[in-house]
Amino acid sequence: MFVGREKELQTLNQLYQTGKFQFPVLYGRRRVGKTALINQFARGKETVFFTGLETTAKQNLENLSKAIFDCTGGFAPAPVFASFQDALEHVFVMSQEKRIVLVLDEYPYAAKSFSGLASLLQVMIDKYRDTSKLFLIVCGSSMSFMEDCVLGYKSPLYGRRTAQLKLLPFDFFESCRCFKSFSHHDLALVYGIAGGTPQYLMMMDDNLPVSENIKNNFLDTSSYLFDEPSNLLKQEVREPAVYNAIISAIATGCSKLSEISNKAGEATSACSAYLNNLIALGIVKKETPLTEKSSKKTIYSIADNMFRFWYRFIPSNMSLIQNGMADLAYQSISGQLPAYMGAVFEEICKQYLWQLNREGKAAFAFTDLGRWWGSDPAAKSEAEIDILAKADKDSAIFCECKWTNENVDVGVLDTLAKRSKLLPFDSKRFYLFAKSGFTKECMERAHGQGNVELVAFEDMFRQIG
């Protein structure tokens, strides 16, 4: 089942319909659905689909040759071209007569096996692009390789791409489209444990309760997701043990660089470099209070929900899991899920606000959104605002998010209004987001105040299709 990616498909199809040479570069982290997108786009089109392997140049050339002859309906078994140059030139020449899609999937593997591939593509593009109808897609999962060796200014291919698409995981509302039977609350839980990576969402069965999905996918040593964080790190980084220690440190409550480096046993400078790599992979994110630029307040958290769930619950229950006691491990996890879902709900609310902003339905048309924290001089304590959206220097939206079974009371609104005075905005709007709903007093206050929006979780589905 193919879901979503309408914008990316539209972009590819618009380029294809020009009839001219096109060279879109498609990249994104593993499991995010790049190959599925290309397959969907290529349906009904004459396509040479080559997937690079982590093997020798000879083997990759044989596979490219087979892909070319499979497309043209040629020989069986397919002959092997004498060189990559002969193979690529054959496709470029064919494309002078007709529209052909050439996909170089997992390009980094092929380029590493044959170091001259980028320069060879450069020569072919420069020679044929004015006469060619070729639609060349270069695709890869190694984010650093694609950004440095394909898109980077030092790459032989620099300046020759006609488009670039960085494929990101689904947001919450996109991920909901993968399922038909989960309740809205279950959809939030599934997003909280699997995130927006399509491959992980495919592992979830909406004919089963969320509890069974957790047991089947995380609490069974034979399941795909049980070893996924370890496997992905081994594929992406050179020192997976160090990265594992850093992610574990963040998952157990360390958020500042000094705390993470101490917990992981790494020097601060080295730890900073590792964190930057994890950020590039989309596993970790760093934040500063929205209104401040000082790096002194920078904190780190796990951005990918599947990683966050795994590192939060699996290591501490590993003995139970390895001894086949999934039910007991789930009992340990289930009581902590409501607290765990607090940060997930905040992220869902941020995505909801951005969607309102795109549709022109937000209280203010804001330009930036994030968290805020800082000192409250009057209370002599730290204060935090879940979501702050800045419209301009005078206007902002202040938000509080509550993932609890109780209705949100007026005291939450009072606290948010008090904290808003810590920031220099004259025009303010307030949003309260609730899992369940709001008390009568809270609704009456919001109505009377006139600058407050109350959004129950169920309301989001009615306002965003």
Disulfide bonds with the S-S distance in Angstrom:
none
